[in-house]
Amino acid sequence: YEYNDRGQLLKVTNANQHVTELAYSEFGDSTGYLESVRVDTGASGADLTTHFETDRRGNVTRVYDPRGTTHETDFNELDWMVESRRALTPANAGGAAVHLVTVRAYDENGNVTFESAGGSVTERDYGDLDEVLSETRPVSGGGLTVFSYGYDESFNVQTVTRPGGDVTRLDYDARNALTQVRRGFGTAEETPTTFVNDLEGRPTHEIDALTHARETVYDGYGRVARRVDANGNARAVEYDDRSRPALLRAYGAGDVLLAETRRSFDARDRPTKEIRTLWSEGVSGEEIETGAEYDALGNVTATIDEREKRTTFDYDGVERLYRRTDAAGNVALWTLDAGGNATFAESFERRPDGGEVLTTQSWAYDAL
Protein backbone atom coordinates (compact mmCIF):
# COMPACT_ATOMS: atom_id res chain seq x y z
CA TYR A 1 0.00 0.00 0.00
CA GLU A 2 1.09 3.57 -0.70
CA TYR A 3 -0.43 6.73 0.81
CA ASN A 4 -0.20 10.48 0.32
CA ASP A 5 0.80 12.91 3.07
CA ARG A 6 -2.86 13.09 4.17
CA GLY A 7 -3.06 9.37 4.78
CA GLN A 8 -5.19 8.73 1.71
CA LEU A 9 -4.62 5.49 -0.16
CA LEU A 10 -2.82 6.03 -3.48
CA LYS A 11 -1.76 2.60 -4.69
CA VAL A 12 -2.56 -1.03 -3.95
CA THR A 13 -0.49 -3.90 -5.30
CA ASN A 14 -2.34 -7.15 -4.74
CA ALA A 15 -0.89 -10.60 -4.16
CA ASN A 16 -0.77 -11.23 -7.92
CA GLN A 17 1.25 -8.02 -8.39
CA HIS A 18 -1.62 -6.25 -10.14
CA VAL A 19 -1.79 -2.54 -9.37
CA THR A 20 -4.75 -0.28 -8.56
CA GLU A 21 -4.15 3.48 -8.35
CA LEU A 22 -6.40 6.08 -6.71
CA ALA A 23 -6.44 9.84 -7.26
CA TYR A 24 -8.17 12.65 -5.36
CA SER A 25 -9.66 15.91 -6.57
CA GLU A 26 -7.81 19.19 -6.09
CA PHE A 27 -10.52 21.51 -7.41
CA GLY A 28 -13.88 22.96 -6.34
CA ASP A 29 -16.41 21.23 -4.12
CA SER A 30 -14.78 17.85 -4.77
CA THR A 31 -11.41 18.83 -3.30
CA GLY A 32 -9.98 16.00 -1.22
CA TYR A 33 -12.54 13.45 -2.32
CA LEU A 34 -11.88 10.40 -4.47
CA GLU A 35 -11.67 11.38 -8.14
CA SER A 36 -10.65 8.21 -9.95
CA VAL A 37 -9.76 4.55 -9.53
CA ARG A 38 -7.52 2.90 -12.12
CA VAL A 39 -7.40 -0.89 -12.03
CA ASP A 40 -4.54 -2.94 -13.53
CA THR A 41 -2.32 0.01 -14.42
CA GLY A 42 0.76 -1.96 -15.51
CA ALA A 43 2.37 -1.45 -18.92
CA SER A 44 0.30 -4.23 -20.48
CA GLY A 45 -2.64 -3.95 -18.10
CA ALA A 46 -6.30 -3.30 -18.83
CA ASP A 47 -6.10 0.15 -17.17
CA LEU A 48 -9.81 0.31 -16.35
CA THR A 49 -10.68 3.71 -14.92
CA THR A 50 -13.73 4.88 -13.00
CA HIS A 51 -14.13 8.66 -12.47
CA PHE A 52 -16.15 10.28 -9.68
CA GLU A 53 -17.61 13.72 -9.04
CA THR A 54 -18.74 14.68 -5.54
CA ASP A 55 -20.51 17.56 -3.85
CA ARG A 56 -18.96 19.49 -0.98
CA ARG A 57 -20.38 17.00 1.56
CA GLY A 58 -18.74 14.03 -0.12
CA ASN A 59 -21.82 12.55 -1.80
CA VAL A 60 -20.93 10.98 -5.15
CA THR A 61 -23.07 12.87 -7.66
CA ARG A 62 -21.67 11.55 -10.93
CA VAL A 63 -19.81 8.39 -11.98
CA TYR A 64 -18.15 7.65 -15.31
CA ASP A 65 -17.59 3.90 -15.39
CA PRO A 66 -14.84 2.07 -17.34
CA ARG A 67 -17.20 1.60 -20.31
CA GLY A 68 -17.64 5.38 -20.56
CA THR A 69 -21.22 5.36 -19.29
CA THR A 70 -22.44 8.20 -17.06
CA HIS A 71 -24.49 7.70 -13.88
CA GLU A 72 -25.84 10.59 -11.77
CA THR A 73 -27.30 10.87 -8.27
CA ASP A 74 -29.08 13.77 -6.52
CA PHE A 75 -29.20 14.25 -2.74
CA ASN A 76 -31.29 16.47 -0.49
CA GLU A 77 -30.09 18.69 2.35
CA LEU A 78 -29.87 15.66 4.67
CA ASP A 79 -27.71 13.70 2.22
CA TRP A 80 -30.53 11.30 1.41
CA MET A 81 -30.62 10.07 -2.16
CA VAL A 82 -33.69 11.53 -3.90
CA GLU A 83 -32.99 10.61 -7.52
CA SER A 84 -30.53 8.46 -9.41
CA ARG A 85 -30.13 8.26 -13.16
CA ARG A 86 -28.20 5.29 -14.47
CA ALA A 87 -26.71 4.85 -17.93
CA LEU A 88 -27.48 8.36 -19.15
CA THR A 89 -24.97 8.02 -21.97
CA PRO A 90 -24.07 5.15 -24.29
CA ALA A 91 -21.07 2.97 -23.55
CA ASN A 92 -17.89 3.58 -25.53
CA ALA A 93 -18.28 0.21 -27.24
CA GLY A 94 -21.75 1.16 -28.47
CA GLY A 95 -24.06 -0.04 -25.71
CA ALA A 96 -27.27 1.99 -25.86
CA ALA A 97 -28.12 4.49 -23.12
CA VAL A 98 -30.84 3.22 -20.78
CA HIS A 99 -31.65 6.24 -18.60
CA LEU A 100 -32.95 4.16 -15.71
CA VAL A 101 -34.36 6.58 -13.12
CA THR A 102 -35.01 5.87 -9.44
CA VAL A 103 -36.87 8.46 -7.33
CA ARG A 104 -37.36 8.37 -3.56
CA ALA A 105 -39.32 10.39 -1.02
CA TYR A 106 -38.92 10.24 2.76
CA ASP A 107 -40.79 11.06 5.93
CA GLU A 108 -39.28 13.24 8.65
CA ASN A 109 -37.50 10.21 10.17
CA GLY A 110 -35.76 9.25 6.96
CA ASN A 111 -37.97 6.28 6.14
CA VAL A 112 -38.53 5.72 2.42
CA THR A 113 -42.24 6.40 1.84
CA PHE A 114 -42.18 6.42 -1.96
CA GLU A 115 -39.88 4.76 -4.46
CA SER A 116 -40.17 4.64 -8.22
CA ALA A 117 -37.61 2.48 -10.00
CA GLY A 118 -37.76 1.38 -13.61
CA GLY A 119 -41.50 2.00 -13.80
CA SER A 120 -42.27 0.11 -10.58
CA VAL A 121 -43.70 2.19 -7.72
CA THR A 122 -43.70 1.24 -4.03
CA GLU A 123 -45.30 3.25 -1.22
CA ARG A 124 -44.87 2.51 2.49
CA ASP A 125 -46.58 3.70 5.67
CA TYR A 126 -44.80 3.62 9.02
CA GLY A 127 -45.78 3.60 12.68
CA ASP A 128 -44.54 5.82 15.48
CA LEU A 129 -41.42 3.67 15.94
CA ASP A 130 -40.59 3.49 12.22
CA GLU A 131 -42.10 0.03 11.81
CA VAL A 132 -43.57 -0.70 8.36
CA LEU A 133 -47.38 -0.82 8.60
CA SER A 134 -48.20 -1.29 4.93
CA GLU A 135 -46.58 -1.57 1.52
CA THR A 136 -48.49 -0.75 -1.66
CA ARG A 137 -47.54 -1.54 -5.24
CA PRO A 138 -49.52 -1.07 -8.46
CA VAL A 139 -50.16 -4.03 -10.75
CA SER A 140 -51.00 -4.24 -14.42
CA GLY A 141 -54.60 -3.35 -15.15
CA GLY A 142 -54.73 -0.49 -12.68
CA GLY A 143 -55.08 -2.40 -9.42
CA LEU A 144 -53.01 -2.22 -6.25
CA THR A 145 -51.39 -4.88 -4.11
CA VAL A 146 -51.26 -4.04 -0.41
CA PHE A 147 -49.29 -5.89 2.25
CA SER A 148 -50.15 -4.96 5.86
CA TYR A 149 -48.15 -5.77 8.97
CA GLY A 150 -49.11 -6.01 12.64
CA TYR A 151 -46.73 -6.24 15.60
CA ASP A 152 -46.74 -7.59 19.13
CA GLU A 153 -45.66 -5.61 22.19
CA SER A 154 -42.00 -6.47 21.48
CA PHE A 155 -42.37 -5.26 17.88
CA ASN A 156 -41.96 -8.69 16.37
CA VAL A 157 -43.99 -9.01 13.16
CA GLN A 158 -47.15 -10.80 14.34
CA THR A 159 -49.47 -10.64 11.34
CA VAL A 160 -48.90 -10.32 7.61
CA THR A 161 -51.98 -9.60 5.50
CA ARG A 162 -51.52 -10.25 1.78
CA PRO A 163 -53.38 -8.61 -1.12
CA GLY A 164 -56.05 -11.32 -1.26
CA GLY A 165 -56.83 -10.91 2.42
CA ASP A 166 -54.90 -14.02 3.48
CA VAL A 167 -53.40 -13.58 6.94
CA THR A 168 -50.29 -15.23 8.34
CA ARG A 169 -49.81 -15.05 12.10
CA LEU A 170 -46.47 -15.47 13.84
CA ASP A 171 -46.14 -16.23 17.56
CA TYR A 172 -43.06 -15.91 19.75
CA ASP A 173 -41.94 -16.99 23.21
CA ALA A 174 -40.79 -14.69 26.00
CA ARG A 175 -37.33 -14.47 24.40
CA ASN A 176 -38.76 -13.46 21.01
CA ALA A 177 -37.90 -16.82 19.44
CA LEU A 178 -40.43 -17.88 16.80
CA THR A 179 -42.69 -20.68 18.07
CA GLN A 180 -45.48 -20.93 15.49
CA VAL A 181 -46.47 -19.74 12.01
CA ARG A 182 -50.14 -20.06 11.08
CA ARG A 183 -50.98 -19.54 7.42
CA GLY A 184 -54.61 -18.88 6.55
CA PHE A 185 -55.07 -17.55 10.07
CA GLY A 186 -58.71 -17.37 11.14
CA THR A 187 -59.98 -19.70 8.40
CA ALA A 188 -61.00 -23.34 8.30
CA GLU A 189 -57.88 -24.05 6.20
CA GLU A 190 -55.47 -22.66 8.78
CA THR A 191 -52.15 -24.55 8.59
CA PRO A 192 -49.79 -24.24 11.55
CA THR A 193 -46.06 -24.87 11.61
CA THR A 194 -44.66 -25.19 15.13
CA PHE A 195 -41.08 -24.62 16.25
CA VAL A 196 -39.44 -25.98 19.40
CA ASN A 197 -36.40 -24.04 20.59
CA ASP A 198 -33.58 -24.98 22.93
CA LEU A 199 -32.38 -22.94 25.91
CA GLU A 200 -30.31 -20.73 23.59
CA GLY A 201 -33.29 -19.92 21.38
CA ARG A 202 -32.20 -22.12 18.48
CA PRO A 203 -34.90 -24.11 16.64
CA THR A 204 -34.47 -27.84 17.32
CA HIS A 205 -37.76 -29.17 15.92
CA GLU A 206 -40.07 -28.00 13.13
CA ILE A 207 -43.48 -29.67 13.05
CA ASP A 208 -45.74 -29.03 10.07
CA ALA A 209 -49.53 -29.13 9.82
CA LEU A 210 -49.45 -32.90 9.18
CA THR A 211 -47.37 -33.41 12.36
CA HIS A 212 -44.30 -34.32 10.31
CA ALA A 213 -41.24 -33.33 12.34
CA ARG A 214 -37.78 -32.18 11.28
CA GLU A 215 -34.98 -32.10 13.81
CA THR A 216 -31.81 -30.01 14.07
CA VAL A 217 -29.01 -30.94 16.49
CA TYR A 218 -26.20 -28.55 17.45
CA ASP A 219 -22.72 -29.21 18.80
CA GLY A 220 -21.22 -27.54 21.85
CA TYR A 221 -20.21 -24.50 19.79
CA GLY A 222 -23.71 -23.88 18.46
CA ARG A 223 -22.91 -25.22 15.00
CA VAL A 224 -25.40 -27.43 13.16
CA ALA A 225 -24.21 -31.01 13.67
CA ARG A 226 -27.15 -33.00 12.32
CA ARG A 227 -30.41 -32.50 10.47
CA VAL A 228 -33.09 -35.18 10.28
CA ASP A 229 -36.04 -34.92 7.89
CA ALA A 230 -39.56 -36.24 8.41
CA ASN A 231 -38.67 -39.59 6.80
CA GLY A 232 -35.72 -40.23 9.10
CA ASN A 233 -33.04 -39.34 6.55
CA ALA A 234 -30.19 -37.40 8.13
CA ARG A 235 -27.18 -35.29 7.25
CA ALA A 236 -24.38 -34.90 9.78
CA VAL A 237 -21.45 -32.48 9.87
CA GLU A 238 -18.20 -32.55 11.84
CA TYR A 239 -15.93 -29.52 11.96
CA ASP A 240 -12.18 -29.07 12.28
CA ASP A 241 -10.55 -26.79 14.83
CA ARG A 242 -11.24 -23.75 12.60
CA SER A 243 -14.97 -24.55 12.32
CA ARG A 244 -14.65 -25.70 8.72
CA PRO A 245 -17.00 -28.53 7.65
CA ALA A 246 -14.41 -31.31 7.37
CA LEU A 247 -16.58 -34.43 7.48
CA LEU A 248 -20.08 -34.79 6.03
CA ARG A 249 -22.22 -37.90 6.21
CA ALA A 250 -25.63 -38.78 4.76
CA TYR A 251 -27.83 -41.40 6.40
CA GLY A 252 -30.97 -43.14 5.28
CA ALA A 253 -33.85 -44.25 7.47
CA GLY A 254 -32.64 -46.46 10.28
CA ASP A 255 -29.34 -44.56 10.41
CA VAL A 256 -27.86 -46.50 7.47
CA LEU A 257 -24.78 -44.67 6.19
CA LEU A 258 -25.21 -43.79 2.50
CA ALA A 259 -22.41 -41.34 1.70
CA GLU A 260 -19.40 -39.71 3.30
CA THR A 261 -17.35 -36.68 2.26
CA ARG A 262 -14.02 -35.62 3.77
CA ARG A 263 -12.58 -32.19 3.05
CA SER A 264 -9.13 -30.67 3.50
CA PHE A 265 -8.41 -26.95 3.59
CA ASP A 266 -5.33 -24.78 3.25
CA ALA A 267 -4.16 -22.17 5.76
CA ARG A 268 -6.54 -19.62 4.19
CA ASP A 269 -9.59 -21.86 4.67
CA ARG A 270 -9.89 -22.72 0.98
CA PRO A 271 -10.97 -26.30 0.17
CA THR A 272 -8.06 -28.10 -1.50
CA LYS A 273 -9.16 -31.74 -1.47
CA GLU A 274 -12.45 -33.62 -1.25
CA ILE A 275 -12.77 -37.38 -0.87
CA ARG A 276 -16.23 -38.84 -1.40
CA THR A 277 -17.20 -42.39 -0.47
CA LEU A 278 -20.45 -43.95 -1.64
CA TRP A 279 -22.03 -46.62 0.52
CA SER A 280 -24.51 -49.38 -0.21
CA GLU A 281 -26.45 -50.86 2.71
CA GLY A 282 -23.78 -49.59 5.08
CA VAL A 283 -20.85 -51.03 3.08
CA SER A 284 -18.32 -48.54 1.71
CA GLY A 285 -17.50 -48.36 -1.96
CA GLU A 286 -14.72 -46.74 -3.99
CA GLU A 287 -13.31 -43.42 -2.86
CA ILE A 288 -13.54 -40.52 -5.29
CA GLU A 289 -10.98 -37.74 -4.82
CA THR A 290 -11.10 -34.25 -6.33
CA GLY A 291 -9.03 -31.16 -5.63
CA ALA A 292 -8.43 -27.50 -6.33
CA GLU A 293 -5.44 -25.13 -6.53
CA TYR A 294 -5.40 -21.37 -6.06
CA ASP A 295 -3.24 -18.37 -6.82
CA ALA A 296 -2.03 -15.95 -4.17
CA LEU A 297 -5.26 -13.94 -4.38
CA GLY A 298 -7.60 -16.93 -4.07
CA ASN A 299 -8.60 -17.42 -7.70
CA VAL A 300 -9.04 -21.09 -8.62
CA THR A 301 -6.17 -21.86 -11.00
CA ALA A 302 -6.75 -25.60 -11.38
CA THR A 303 -9.23 -28.33 -10.55
CA ILE A 304 -8.37 -32.02 -10.44
CA ASP A 305 -11.16 -34.48 -11.14
CA GLU A 306 -11.61 -38.04 -9.89
CA ARG A 307 -9.45 -39.35 -12.78
CA GLU A 308 -6.62 -36.99 -11.82
CA LYS A 309 -7.30 -34.89 -14.91
CA ARG A 310 -6.48 -31.20 -14.54
CA THR A 311 -8.44 -28.22 -15.81
CA THR A 312 -6.59 -24.91 -15.57
CA PHE A 313 -7.92 -21.35 -15.39
CA ASP A 314 -6.20 -18.09 -16.34
CA TYR A 315 -7.14 -14.58 -15.20
CA ASP A 316 -6.34 -11.10 -16.44
CA GLY A 317 -4.97 -8.23 -14.37
CA VAL A 318 -8.46 -7.42 -13.08
CA GLU A 319 -8.77 -11.03 -11.80
CA ARG A 320 -11.34 -11.92 -14.47
CA LEU A 321 -11.39 -15.41 -15.95
CA TYR A 322 -10.46 -15.31 -19.65
CA ARG A 323 -9.16 -18.81 -20.45
CA ARG A 324 -10.00 -22.38 -19.45
CA THR A 325 -7.97 -25.39 -20.59
CA ASP A 326 -9.00 -28.96 -19.82
CA ALA A 327 -6.86 -32.08 -19.61
CA ALA A 328 -7.48 -32.96 -23.26
CA GLY A 329 -6.22 -29.59 -24.42
CA ASN A 330 -9.63 -28.13 -25.22
CA VAL A 331 -9.51 -24.37 -24.72
CA ALA A 332 -12.22 -21.78 -24.07
CA LEU A 333 -11.31 -18.10 -24.43
CA TRP A 334 -13.39 -15.07 -23.46
CA THR A 335 -12.96 -11.47 -24.59
CA LEU A 336 -14.24 -9.07 -21.94
CA ASP A 337 -15.29 -5.44 -22.18
CA ALA A 338 -14.34 -2.76 -19.66
CA GLY A 339 -17.30 -3.73 -17.50
CA GLY A 340 -16.30 -7.39 -17.32
CA ASN A 341 -19.00 -8.56 -19.74
CA ALA A 342 -18.05 -11.37 -22.12
CA THR A 343 -18.39 -9.94 -25.64
CA PHE A 344 -16.78 -12.77 -27.59
CA ALA A 345 -16.02 -16.42 -26.84
CA GLU A 346 -13.95 -18.97 -28.73
CA SER A 347 -13.97 -22.69 -28.01
CA PHE A 348 -11.25 -24.92 -29.47
CA GLU A 349 -12.30 -28.57 -29.18
CA ARG A 350 -9.78 -31.28 -30.07
CA ARG A 351 -11.11 -34.18 -32.14
CA PRO A 352 -10.04 -37.81 -31.62
CA ASP A 353 -8.52 -37.83 -35.13
CA GLY A 354 -6.24 -34.94 -34.24
CA GLY A 355 -8.27 -32.17 -35.81
CA GLU A 356 -9.79 -29.19 -34.05
CA VAL A 357 -13.26 -27.66 -34.09
CA LEU A 358 -13.65 -23.94 -33.49
CA THR A 359 -16.95 -22.48 -32.31
CA THR A 360 -17.56 -18.83 -31.50
CA GLN A 361 -20.21 -16.77 -29.75
CA SER A 362 -20.65 -13.03 -29.40
CA TRP A 363 -22.80 -10.81 -27.18
CA ALA A 364 -23.82 -7.15 -27.15
CA TYR A 365 -24.95 -5.15 -24.12
CA ASP A 366 -26.70 -1.90 -23.38
CA ALA A 367 -25.01 0.76 -21.25
CA LEU A 368 -26.01 -1.01 -18.02
N, C-alpha and C positions, 0 to 999 in steps of 0.2 A: 504494500500500500504506500502511496505517496500523498502528501497533504500540502496545502499552501500555508502561508503564515497565519491564516485565520483558523486553521484546523479543519478546513474543508477538504474532503476527499478529491484528489485530482486524478489518480491513476490506480487501477487494480490489475494485477497480473495473476491470473488464476493458475491452478495447479497444472494445467496443460500449456502454460506459458502464453495464453491468449490475453490480449491487453484491452481493457476498457478505459477510456479517458473521459473525464467530466470537466466542463467549463462553466463559469459563473458570470452573470451579467455585470457590466460595469457602467451601465447607462440607465437613466430614468427611474421609473417606479420599480423596475426589476433588479436594480442594483443589489448584488450579493446573493441573489437567488439563482438556482440551477438554470443554466441556459441551454446546455446541450449534453448529450451522452453519445459517445462514439464507441461502438463495439467492434472488436477485432480490428485494431488500427495498425497492425503490422504491415510491412511492405507489400505482402501478397494477400492481405486480409480482405474481408468483405467490407470493412469500414462503413458499417450501418449507423447512421446518425439520426437521432431524434432531437428536435429543437423545441424549446419551451419559452412561452411568454407568461409573465406573472404580473399581478397587480401589486400595489405597495404593501399589501398585507400577506403576500406570499401565496395567494390562490393562483393556481395554474389556469390561465384564461385561454391560452391557445397552444395547441400541440401540432407540430409538423412531423409526421412519423417517417420512418425510413423509406416508405414508398412514395413520399411526397404529398400525402393526403393531409388536409387541414381539419382539425377538430377544435371547436370552441366551447367555452363554458362561461356562463354568467353567474355571479354571486350577488346576494343582497348585502345589506349593511351588517348583518350578523354572520357573514361568511357561509351562509347556507346556499347550496346550489339551487338556482331557480330555473335555469335553462341550459341544456347542452345540445350542441349541434355537431353531429358526427359525420365525417366524410363529406365536407362541404365542397371539396375540390376533387377532381379525378386523380387517380394514382399516376405516377410517372410512366408506368408501363401500360397505361391505357385503361385501367379499371374505372368504370363509370362512377361519378359522384352519386351519393345516396341521399345525403341531407336528412339523416335520421334525427328527429328532434324529440327531446324529452323535456317536459315542463313539470315543475313541482310548485305546490303551494303549501304553506305551513300554518299551524296555529301558533298562539303566543308562547307555547312551550317547546316549539321546534318539532312537533310531530307532523309527519307528512299527511296532509288532509286530502290532497289532490295530486294525481300523477298521470300524465299523458305521455305515453311512449310508443312510438311506431303505430299510432292509431288506436291503441288500447288505453282506455281510461279507467282509473281506479280511484274511488273516493272512500275515505275512512273517517269514522267518528270515534272520539275518545272520551273516556271518563275522567273524573277529577284527578286520578292518579296515573294518567297517561295510558291506561289500559285500552286496547282496541275493543270497541263495542259493536261496530258493524263495518263491513267492507262491501262496497257496491261496485259492480262492473256491468257495463252494457253488453248485450249479446246481439247477434244478427237478428234482424226483424224488428228491432226497436225495443225489445224488452230489457229487463234488468235482472241480474243475479245478485242476491243479497245474502251474505253470511253474517249471522249475529252471534255474539259471544256473551256468556254469563260467567260470573266468577263467585267463588266462595269467599269466606271471610279472610282467608290467607292469600287471596288473589290468584289461586290456581284456576285455570280454565275449567269450569264445571259443566257448562252446556255449550254446544255448538249447534246452531240451527241453520240448515242448508236451504238453498233456494226453494226446494219443493216442500218445505215445512218439516222435513225429517229432522229429528232432534237426537243428538248423541250426548249422553250424560257421563261425566267422569267423576269418580269418587276417590277420596284420598284418606289416608290415616292421619294420626296426630302429627306425624313427622313429614307430611306432605308427599309421601310415597303413594303412587297410583295403586289403588286396590281393585277397581272395577271400571269397565267401560261398557255402557249399555247403549247399543245402537237401536234405533226405532223406539226411543224412550217414550213411554206413555201409550204405546200401542199394543195390540195383541201379538204382534210379530217381534216384540222386543227381544233382542239377542244379547245376553251378557257375556263378557269375558272377564274372568276374575284372576287377580294376581295375588300371590302370596309372597311376602317379602321377609328377608332375614333381619337380624338385629341391626345390621348396617344399612338397611333400606334397599338392599338389592333384590330384584325379583328372582325367586327360586322356583316358582311354579306358575304356569299360565294354564288356566282351565277354560275351555271354550264353552259355547252354549250347549254342546252335545256331551259335556263332561269329559271330553278328551283332554288329557293333561300333558304338558311339556315341562321338563325339569331342567334347571340349570344349576350346576354345582361349581363352587368357587374354591380356589386353593387359599392357603393362609395369607397370601398377598393380595387377595381380592381379584385375582385373574380368573377368567372362565377356564375351568378344568374339564368340564364334561357337560354335554347337552344331550338330552334324551327326548326323542319325539314321542308322539302318542302311540306309535306302533312298537315301541321298545328299542328302536334303532338308536345308536349312540355315536357321538364323536367326542374323543378325548384329546386333550392337549397337555403336554408337559413342556416346561420352559427351562432354558439354561439360566446361568447366574446373571445374565443381563436381560432377563425377561423376554428373550426371543423364543418363538414357538419352535422348539427343536425336535419334538417327537409328536406325531399326530397318528391317532388310531381311529379306525371306523369299525363299529360292532353292529351285528345284526341282532334280531330278537334272540333272547336267551344269552346275550353277552358273547356271541360267537364272533371271534376276530375275523374281519373281512379284508382289511387293508392296513398297511402301516407305512408311514413316511418319516424318514429321518433327515434333518437339515443341518448343514454346517454353515457358519457365517465367518466373515473376516473381522478384523479389528474395528471396522467401520460399520458393522452390523448389516453388511450386504450378504445375501445368500450366495454361497459359492458352490455348494454341492447338495444334491437331493437324491436320496436313495429310497425308492418305493418298492414295497414288497406286497404282492397280491396273495391272498389266502383263499383257500377253498375248504369249507367245513373245519376251520381252525388249523389247517395244515398250510405251512408257508410254501410259496412258490419261488420263482426266480426273482432275483433282485434286479431292479432297473435303476441305473445311475445316470443322472444328468448334472450339468454344471454350468457355471457362468464365470466370465472374467471381466474386469473393469479397468478403466483408465484411472488416472489420479483424481479426476473430478467426479467419478462415479458413473460415467456412461458405460453401458454394456458394450464391450469390445468383441466378445466371443461367447457363443453358447456351444456346449458339447452335448450331443444327444445320447440316447441309450446305446448307440452303436459306435460311440466315440468319434462321431463325425462332427467337425467344427464348422460353424457358420460365423463369419467375422463381420463386424460393423465399423464403418468409418464415419467420422464427423468433421464438419468444417470448423472454422475458428469461432463460430457462434454456438458451437456444440449441437449443431443440427445434423441429423443422420442424412447422409447423401449417397452412401454405397453399402450394399450388402452382398457378400460373397459366400456361397455355400460350399460344402465339401466337394461337390462335383465340379466346381468352377463356374457355376451359373452366377451371373452378376446382375444386380438391379441397381440402376443409377437414377438419382433424382436431381433435377435442377430446381432450385428454390429462388423465389423472389425475395425482395428486401424485407417482406413481412413474414417470411418463413413458409409461405404457401408453395406447394409443389406445382410447378408450371409445366414440367416436362419430365417424363419417365422413360427410361430405356431398360429393356430386359433382354439379356443375352443368355439364351438357354442352349446348353451343349447337347447335341444329339448322340445317341449310341454309336452312330457310324463315323463320328468325328466332326460332323458339320456343326453349324451354329444357327439358331433361329433368333432373329431380332424382332421384338415387338415394341411399339412405342405408344405412349398416351400423352395427351396434353390437356391442360386445364386453363380456363380464364376466370378472373375474379373481378368483382366490383371493388370500389374503393374501401370497403369494409373488410 
